[in-house]
Amino acid sequence: MQPVNASRELIFERKDNWQHRYQQSKRSGRWMWMGLPLEKKTVRIDREAETSLAKISPLLVNRFTELLHQELNYAFKIAFNIEP
């Protein structure tokens, strides 16, 4: 979920033990009972991302080489009127 005051989505999990607290609102300045049974969590994705990128890297290189070859053929045909 993306909270109103956050620039990106965050991950939250319900707390086991929680209580409402009587505190001052940062936004309005009023005193009120506040509290959500949530805590922010972090999830590491670097290992999974690294594994996934290593798995698809050869496919990406092959596709890039294929597209570069096509684009160069097209450029040579237009610029120099050369047939491969």
trRosetta pair geometry for C-beta under 8 A, 3 or more apart (Angstrom, degrees):
i j d omega theta_ij theta_ji phi_ij phi_ji
1 9 6.4 155 83 -150 15 89
1 10 6.7 -34 72 60 66 72
1 12 6.7 -30 38 12 113 115
2 6 5.9 -144 -166 80 68 108
2 8 6.8 -111 -120 153 103 22
2 9 4.5 -69 -72 -93 85 65
2 10 7.1 117 -110 10 42 74
3 6 4.3 78 58 4 91 112
3 10 6.4 -8 -3 25 101 124
6 9 7.6 111 114 -97 129 14
6 10 5.8 -70 -174 -23 171 117
10 40 5.8 -44 171 -135 127 104
11 40 7.1 98 76 -163 58 62
11 41 4.6 -65 107 68 105 95
11 42 7.2 146 53 -94 117 20
11 43 5.8 50 14 -14 163 112
12 38 4.4 3 179 -173 126 119
12 39 6.7 149 -155 72 75 29
12 40 5.9 -48 -100 -99 72 46
12 41 6.6 150 -118 8 18 90
13 38 6.9 139 69 -152 28 68
13 39 5.9 -29 63 61 79 82
13 41 5.0 56 -8 -36 111 130
14 37 5.2 21 -154 126 83 102
14 38 6.1 -50 -100 -96 45 59
14 39 7.9 65 171 15 8 78
15 18 4.4 101 82 -52 128 114
15 37 5.0 -130 43 -172 88 71
15 38 6.7 -132 -14 -70 89 6
15 39 5.2 89 -68 -21 97 108
18 35 6.4 174 166 158 108 119
18 36 7.8 -38 169 116 155 29
18 37 4.2 -179 42 -113 154 78
19 35 6.5 2 107 124 40 169
20 33 4.6 31 157 177 130 101
20 34 6.6 150 -159 72 85 17
20 35 4.2 -172 -120 37 48 122
21 33 7.2 159 79 -150 26 58
21 34 6.2 -33 65 66 76 70
21 35 5.2 106 11 -55 79 124
22 31 6.5 30 173 175 88 100
22 32 7.3 -143 -144 119 62 17
22 33 5.6 -35 -91 -90 66 63
22 34 7.9 113 -117 17 21 72
23 31 7.1 -144 125 -143 15 70
23 32 7.5 -32 65 63 52 54
23 34 5.5 -75 51 41 99 113
24 29 6.4 -12 -178 -159 105 41
24 30 7.1 175 -147 93 66 24
24 31 5.3 -41 -91 -91 67 68
25 28 4.6 21 91 45 137 85
25 29 6.2 -51 71 -1 85 15
25 30 5.3 17 21 53 118 70
25 31 7.7 -152 -4 -84 78 19
25 32 6.1 23 -42 26 106 111
25 34 7.0 136 -86 -55 78 147
44 47 6.9 48 131 7 107 95
45 48 5.3 -64 -162 52 65 109
45 49 5.2 68 139 -29 89 108
46 49 5.7 -56 -139 40 27 111
46 50 6.1 30 160 -22 64 107
47 50 5.8 -54 -147 35 28 112
47 51 6.4 27 155 -17 63 107
48 51 5.8 -55 -148 37 31 112
48 52 6.2 30 155 -17 65 108
49 52 5.8 -56 -146 39 30 110
49 53 6.2 28 157 -17 66 108
50 53 5.9 -56 -144 39 27 108
50 54 6.3 28 156 -19 63 108
51 54 5.8 -56 -147 36 28 111
51 55 6.4 29 153 -22 63 108
52 55 5.6 -56 -151 33 31 114
52 56 6.5 2 162 2 67 108
53 56 6.4 -69 -141 48 30 91
53 57 6.0 56 157 -57 66 96
54 57 5.7 -29 -143 -5 28 123
56 59 5.0 -57 -165 44 68 117
56 60 5.8 71 137 -28 86 101
57 60 5.7 -56 -146 35 32 112
57 61 6.4 30 158 -18 67 104
58 61 5.7 -54 -146 36 33 110
58 62 6.3 33 156 -18 66 106
59 62 5.8 -55 -148 38 31 111
59 63 6.2 28 156 -17 66 108
60 63 5.8 -55 -144 39 30 108
60 64 6.1 31 156 -20 65 107
61 64 5.8 -54 -145 37 29 111
61 65 6.3 31 155 -20 64 107
62 65 5.8 -55 -148 36 29 111
62 66 6.4 30 154 -19 63 107
63 66 5.6 -54 -148 36 32 113
63 67 6.3 27 156 -14 66 107
64 67 5.9 -58 -146 40 30 106
64 68 6.1 30 156 -20 66 109
65 68 5.8 -55 -144 38 28 112
65 69 6.3 32 155 -22 63 107
66 69 5.8 -55 -151 34 28 113
66 70 6.5 27 152 -17 63 106
67 70 5.6 -53 -148 37 34 112
67 71 6.2 31 155 -17 67 107
68 71 5.8 -56 -144 39 30 109
68 72 6.2 29 157 -17 66 107
69 72 6.0 -57 -145 38 26 108
69 73 6.4 29 155 -20 62 106
70 73 5.8 -56 -150 35 29 112
70 74 6.4 27 153 -17 64 107
71 74 5.7 -55 -149 37 32 112
71 75 6.2 32 153 -20 66 106
72 75 5.6 -51 -142 37 33 111
72 76 6.2 32 158 -17 66 106
73 76 6.0 -58 -148 38 27 108
73 77 6.3 28 154 -20 63 108
73 84 5.6 -44 -129 -36 103 136
74 77 5.8 -56 -149 35 30 112
74 78 6.4 21 157 -12 65 109
75 78 6.0 -61 -147 42 29 105
75 79 5.6 10 165 -5 69 119
76 79 6.2 -59 -124 49 25 99
76 80 5.4 -32 -167 39 66 111
76 82 4.9 -56 158 58 102 112
76 84 7.3 89 85 -63 139 89
77 80 7.6 -51 -92 58 8 71
77 81 6.7 36 -172 -119 45 30
77 82 6.5 -110 -91 59 43 57
77 83 7.1 54 -108 -90 91 47
78 81 7.7 -12 -177 -67 9 55
